Amino acid sequence: MRKLSLLILGAAIGAGGATMVSQTSLLSGMSAVAASADTYRQLSLFGDVFEKVRTDYVEKPEESKLVESAINGMLTSLDPHSSYMDAKSFRDMQVQTRGEFGGLGIEVTMEDGLVKVVTPIDETPASRAGILANDVITHINDEAVQGLNLNQAVDKMRGPVNSAVTLKIQRKESKDPIVVKLTRETIKVRPVRARVEGDIGVLRVTQFNEQTFEGLRAGIDKLTSDIGADKVSGFVIDLRNNPGGLLDQAIMVSDAFLDRGEIVSTRSRNAEDTQRFSAKAGDLTKGKPLVVLVNGGSASASEIVAGALQDHKRATVLGTRSFGKGSVQTIIPLGGNGAVRLTTARYYTPSGRSIQAKGIEPDIEVLQDIPDELKGKDETKGEAGLRGHLQNGGEQDERGGSSAYVPPDPTKDKQLLAAYDLLHGVRKGAANATTTPN
């Protein structure tokens, strides 16, 4: 449509205008040809280098790996969040965003080269088989776990629904190993955990996958029912150490607490591609006071939610400065050859703020007591600390990371306790305060 308008304009202003447009088009065409020729020269250079490596390298290289590495090198040179995913990585990413997979239902970590159970998930094969927190998995289908990394071990425990897997487990109080045979089922990741704290509902959101909004809605309903709608003092939305996820889920979670107004806008290279997302009527909490917890590990989708609720004065944001990832990535499938994760836009909070390499500053800053052994290790680099990150108005305006430590004991969690106090009105301004000195 824009090109058509230019043509009509040229016809209306007569021959002089037509001549000017013609000259501009000629120069533009010459420039495009020159740029195209330069691009082809660079591609020819790549082909020459590839051929030399393929024929003369000391050992025969795997050509597909060479191409993948070249593609990944091109993408990672753009910014820290653009990358190439091979077919397996793409499948893994799809599993993560769906929030469900064929598996056993255990949360695990790596300790001393072995897989340690953090907790079995209720009503899953692992919990029904009697697997306990702190159990150590030494073998998966008779293959030793020692030597595998955590992702490799998890891959071996996941698999098609109704397929079998055998685990060998070492338990502290048991001298002999325990052998357990389990059948994989569809496991749904719980991105939202809800719990009652007196007259306060606490909603811990760990990631933004396809299950997040539904989990949040169910959590709000359950907490309201358990406490009593007329007795709820407010809600804590805990986004600490939430790395983000799907943009549409961040929009839906924000909308859950807003009746109107813009939630977020995304702006790409072309102005006409700007998108604005607005709230629909209906607050799931019926206007109850909110406190949102963030820290140095709260990134991306978490920051969209925190920024929207902060700008609309719907919640008090409490904790430490967030990570500062203010960009949007689009996943572009490449047939059966994986996918490209490409940064395609920056996002802006309702007031027009870009938090890229700056983060969300909390309305109330609350620092945790850091154990001596973790001092100096509790802070994230933040987006500003990532090599090659997108700039935001110059380095002098950027902010580094902040503490991401959350005490395992809730009774020692100063940020959580401060949120309770705020909702109970211990601090003046209570939960709808918008600015408190950091």
C-alpha positions in Angstrom: 0.0 0.0 0.0 2.9 2.4 0.8 4.5 1.8 -2.6 1.1 2.5 -4.3 0.9 5.8 -2.4 4.3 6.9 -3.6 3.4 6.1 -7.2 0.2 8.1 -7.0 2.0 11.1 -5.4 4.6 11.1 -8.2 1.8 11.2 -10.9 0.0 14.1 -9.1 3.0 16.4 -8.8 3.8 16.3 -12.5 7.0 15.7 -14.6 9.4 17.3 -12.2 8.3 15.0 -9.4 8.4 12.1 -11.7 12.0 12.8 -12.7 13.1 13.1 -9.0 11.4 9.8 -8.2 13.1 8.2 -11.2 16.6 9.4 -10.2 16.0 8.2 -6.6 14.9 4.8 -7.9 18.0 4.5 -10.2 20.4 5.4 -7.3 18.5 3.0 -5.0 18.7 0.3 -7.6 22.4 0.8 -8.1 23.0 0.7 -4.4 21.0 -2.6 -4.0 23.0 -4.2 -6.9 26.3 -3.2 -5.2 25.1 -4.5 -1.8 24.0 -7.8 -3.4 27.3 -8.2 -5.3 29.2 -7.7 -2.0 27.0 -10.3 -0.2 27.7 -12.8 -3.0 31.4 -12.2 -2.6 31.2 -12.9 1.1 29.2 -16.1 0.5 31.8 -17.1 -2.0 34.5 -16.5 0.6 32.6 -18.7 3.0 32.4 -21.4 0.3 36.1 -21.2 -0.3 36.9 -21.6 3.5 34.5 -24.4 3.9 36.0 -26.3 1.0 39.6 -25.8 2.3 38.5 -27.2 5.8 36.6 -30.1 4.2 39.5 -31.2 2.0 42.7 -30.2 3.9 41.9 -30.4 7.7 44.2 -32.9 9.5 41.2 -35.2 10.2 38.1 -35.6 8.1 35.5 -33.3 9.6 31.8 -34.0 9.9 30.4 -31.6 7.2 27.0 -31.2 8.8 28.6 -30.1 12.0 30.7 -27.6 10.2 27.6 -26.0 8.6 25.7 -26.0 11.9 28.7 -24.4 13.7 28.9 -21.7 11.0 25.1 -21.0 11.3 25.3 -20.8 15.1 28.4 -18.6 14.9 26.5 -16.2 12.6 23.5 -16.1 15.0 25.4 -15.8 18.3 27.4 -12.9 16.9 24.1 -10.9 16.8 23.2 -11.1 20.5 23.3 -13.6 23.4 19.7 -14.8 22.8 19.8 -15.6 19.0 20.9 -19.2 18.2 20.5 -22.2 16.1 18.8 -25.3 17.5 19.3 -28.7 15.9 16.4 -31.1 15.6 16.9 -32.5 19.1 17.3 -29.1 20.8 14.2 -27.9 19.0 12.2 -30.9 20.2 13.4 -30.3 23.8 12.4 -26.7 23.6 8.9 -27.6 22.4 8.6 -30.1 25.3 9.7 -27.3 27.7 7.2 -24.8 26.4 4.3 -27.3 26.3 5.0 -28.1 29.9 4.2 -31.8 29.6 6.3 -34.9 28.5 6.5 -38.6 28.9 8.5 -39.2 32.1 8.6 -40.3 35.7 7.6 -37.3 37.8 10.8 -36.4 39.7 12.6 -33.1 40.1 16.3 -33.8 40.1 19.7 -32.1 40.4 23.3 -33.2 39.9 25.5 -33.8 43.0 29.0 -35.4 43.0 28.5 -36.7 39.5 25.2 -38.5 40.4 21.6 -37.6 40.0 19.9 -36.6 43.3 16.1 -36.5 43.7 15.0 -33.0 44.9 11.4 -34.1 45.2 8.9 -36.6 43.6 5.9 -34.9 42.1 2.6 -36.0 43.6 0.5 -38.6 41.8 3.2 -39.6 39.3 5.0 -43.0 38.8 7.9 -41.8 41.0 5.8 -40.9 44.0 3.7 -44.1 43.7 6.9 -46.2 43.6 8.0 -44.7 46.8 11.0 -42.6 45.5 12.0 -40.0 48.1 13.7 -36.7 48.3 17.5 -37.1 48.6 17.5 -40.5 46.9 20.5 -40.8 44.7 20.0 -42.4 41.2 23.1 -44.4 40.3 21.9 -46.3 37.2 19.2 -45.8 34.6 18.4 -49.1 32.7 21.6 -50.6 34.0 23.7 -47.8 32.6 25.8 -45.9 35.2 24.9 -42.3 35.7 28.5 -41.4 36.6 29.9 -39.6 33.6 26.6 -38.2 32.3 25.6 -34.6 32.7 22.2 -33.7 34.1 20.6 -33.2 30.7 21.8 -36.5 29.4 20.5 -38.3 32.5 17.1 -36.5 32.3 16.9 -37.5 28.6 17.3 -41.1 29.5 14.6 -41.0 32.1 12.1 -39.3 29.7 10.6 -41.3 26.9 7.3 -42.4 25.3 4.3 -42.8 27.5 3.7 -46.4 28.6 7.4 -47.4 28.1 9.4 -48.9 31.0 12.5 -47.7 32.7 14.5 -49.2 35.6 16.3 -47.1 38.2 18.9 -48.2 40.7 18.7 -46.0 43.8 21.0 -45.5 46.8 19.2 -44.4 50.0 21.1 -43.2 53.0 19.4 -45.5 55.5 19.6 -48.5 53.2 22.8 -50.5 52.8 21.8 -52.2 49.6 20.7 -50.4 46.4 17.0 -50.3 45.6 15.9 -51.3 42.1 12.6 -49.7 40.9 10.9 -50.4 37.6 8.5 -47.7 36.5 6.2 -47.0 33.5 6.4 -43.5 32.0 3.3 -41.4 32.0 2.4 -37.9 30.8 3.9 -35.6 33.3 2.6 -32.0 33.5 5.1 -29.5 34.8 3.6 -27.3 37.5 4.7 -23.8 36.7 2.5 -22.3 39.5 2.5 -23.5 43.1 -0.1 -22.0 45.4 -0.1 -22.0 49.2 -1.9 -20.3 52.1 0.0 -18.2 54.6 -2.6 -17.1 57.1 -4.9 -14.7 55.3 -2.5 -14.3 52.3 -2.3 -16.3 49.1 1.2 -17.0 47.8 1.6 -17.9 44.1 5.0 -19.0 43.1 5.4 -18.8 39.3 8.5 -20.7 38.2 8.3 -20.4 34.4 6.0 -19.2 31.6 4.9 -22.3 29.6 1.6 -23.3 28.0 0.2 -24.3 31.4 1.1 -21.1 33.4 -2.1 -19.0 33.1 -4.4 -22.0 33.8 -2.2 -22.9 36.8 -2.4 -19.3 38.0 -6.2 -19.2 37.6 -6.7 -22.5 39.4 -4.3 -21.3 42.2 -6.2 -18.1 42.7 -9.5 -20.0 42.9 -8.2 -22.5 45.4 -6.5 -19.9 47.6 -9.7 -17.7 47.6 -11.8 -20.8 48.5 -9.4 -22.0 51.2 -9.0 -18.6 52.9 -12.4 -17.3 52.3 -13.1 -14.5 49.7 -13.9 -11.9 52.4 -10.8 -12.9 54.5 -8.1 -12.6 51.9 -5.7 -9.7 52.7 -3.9 -10.0 49.4 -1.7 -12.1 47.2 2.1 -12.5 46.8 3.1 -13.2 43.2 6.6 -14.7 43.5 8.6 -14.3 40.2 12.0 -14.7 41.8 14.5 -16.7 39.7 11.8 -17.2 37.0 13.8 -17.1 33.7 10.7 -16.3 31.5 9.2 -18.2 28.6 6.2 -17.5 26.4 5.1 -13.9 25.6 1.4 -14.8 25.3 1.5 -16.4 28.8 3.1 -13.3 30.3 0.3 -11.2 28.7 -2.4 -13.5 30.1 -0.9 -13.5 33.6 -0.7 -9.7 33.6 -4.3 -9.5 32.3 -5.4 -11.7 35.2 -4.9 -8.7 37.6 -5.8 -5.8 35.3 -9.2 -4.5 34.0 -7.9 -2.2 31.3 -4.9 -0.5 29.7 -1.8 -1.6 27.8 0.2 -4.6 29.1 3.2 -4.5 26.8 4.2 -3.4 23.3 6.8 -5.0 21.0 8.7 -2.9 18.5 10.8 -4.4 15.7 13.0 -2.9 13.1 10.1 -1.8 11.0 7.7 0.7 12.7 4.7 -0.8 11.0 5.3 -4.1 12.8 4.8 -2.6 16.3 2.3 -4.6 18.3 0.4 -3.5 21.4 -1.3 -5.8 23.8 -4.1 -4.6 26.1 -6.0 -6.0 29.1 -9.6 -7.2 29.0 -12.1 -6.5 31.7 -12.0 -8.8 34.7 -9.5 -9.1 37.6 -9.4 -12.6 39.0 -8.6 -11.4 42.5 -11.4 -8.8 42.5 -8.9 -6.0 43.2 -7.2 -7.6 46.2 -3.8 -6.0 47.0 -0.8 -7.5 45.3 2.9 -7.7 46.0 5.2 -9.0 43.2 8.6 -10.4 44.3 11.5 -10.1 41.8 15.3 -10.5 42.0 18.4 -10.8 39.8 17.1 -14.1 38.4 13.7 -12.7 37.2 13.9 -12.3 33.5 12.0 -11.7 30.3 8.3 -12.7 30.7 8.7 -12.2 34.5 9.8 -8.6 33.8 6.8 -8.0 31.5 4.4 -9.0 34.3 6.3 -7.0 36.9 6.6 -3.9 34.6 2.9 -4.0 33.6 1.6 -4.3 37.2 4.1 -1.7 38.4 3.2 0.9 35.7 -0.5 0.5 36.3 0.1 0.9 40.1 -1.7 -2.4 40.5 1.0 -4.0 42.6 4.1 -3.1 44.7 7.2 -4.7 43.3 9.6 -5.8 46.1 13.0 -7.4 46.1 16.1 -6.6 44.1 16.6 -5.3 40.5 15.5 -7.8 37.9 17.7 -9.3 35.1 17.1 -6.8 32.4 16.2 -8.9 29.3 14.0 -6.6 27.2 14.0 -8.4 23.9 11.6 -10.9 22.2 12.8 -14.0 20.3 10.9 -15.7 17.5 11.3 -19.4 16.9 11.5 -20.1 13.1 11.3 -23.8 12.2 13.5 -25.0 9.4 11.6 -28.0 8.2 13.1 -31.1 9.7 16.5 -29.4 10.3 15.8 -27.7 13.7 14.9 -24.1 14.1 16.4 -20.6 14.4 15.8 -18.6 17.6 16.1 -15.0 16.4 15.7 -11.7 18.3 13.0 -9.8 16.4 11.8 -7.1 18.7 12.3 -5.1 21.9 9.4 -4.9 24.3 8.3 -1.8 26.3 6.3 -1.5 29.5 2.9 0.4 29.4 4.7 3.7 30.3 7.0 3.2 27.3 10.1 2.0 29.3 12.6 -0.4 27.7 14.1 -2.4 30.5 16.8 -3.9 28.2 20.1 -4.1 30.1 18.5 -2.1 33.0 15.9 -4.3 34.6 12.9 -3.5 36.7 13.8 -1.5 39.8 11.7 -2.6 42.8 9.4 -0.1 44.5 10.8 -1.4 47.7 14.3 -2.9 47.8 14.8 -5.7 50.3 18.2 -7.5 50.6 18.5 -11.0 51.8 21.0 -12.1 54.5 23.6 -14.0 52.3 25.4 -17.0 53.9 29.2 -16.4 54.2 30.0 -19.2 51.7 27.7 -17.6 49.1 28.8 -14.0 49.4 30.0 -12.6 46.1 28.4 -15.6 44.3 24.7 -14.7 44.8 24.5 -12.0 42.1 23.6 -12.6 38.5 25.5 -10.7 35.7 22.3 -9.4 34.4 21.6 -8.7 30.7 24.2 -5.9 30.8 26.9 -8.4 31.8 26.3 -10.6 28.8 28.7 -10.2 26.0 27.2 -8.8 22.8 23.9 -7.8 24.4 21.6 -5.2 22.8 22.4 -1.7 23.9 19.8 0.5 25.6 20.7 4.1 25.2 24.4 3.6 25.9 26.4 1.7 28.5 26.3 4.6 31.0 22.5 4.0 31.4 22.8 0.2 31.9 22.6 -1.6 35.2 24.3 -4.9 36.2 22.9 -7.9 37.9 21.6 -8.1 41.5 21.3 -10.8 44.1 19.3 -13.9 43.1 19.6 -15.7 46.5 16.4 -17.1 48.0 16.7 -18.8 51.4 15.5 -22.4 51.4 13.8 -21.7 54.8 10.8 -19.4 54.3 11.0 -18.2 57.8 14.4 -16.6 56.9 13.2 -15.2 53.6 13.3 -11.4 54.3 11.7 -10.5 51.0 8.7 -12.8 51.5 8.3 -11.7 55.1 8.4 -8.1 54.0 5.6 -8.9 51.5 3.5 -10.3 54.3 4.1 -7.2 56.4 3.2 -5.0 53.5 -0.1 -6.8 52.9 -0.9 -6.6 56.6 -0.3 -2.8 56.5 2.8 -2.9 58.8 4.5 -0.4 56.4 2.7 2.8 55.7 1.3 2.9 52.2 0.5 -0.8 52.3 0.3 -2.9 49.2 -0.9 -0.2 46.7 2.1 2.1 47.3 3.9 2.9 44.1 7.2 4.4 45.1 9.4 3.9 48.1 13.0 4.9 48.1 15.4 2.0 47.3 
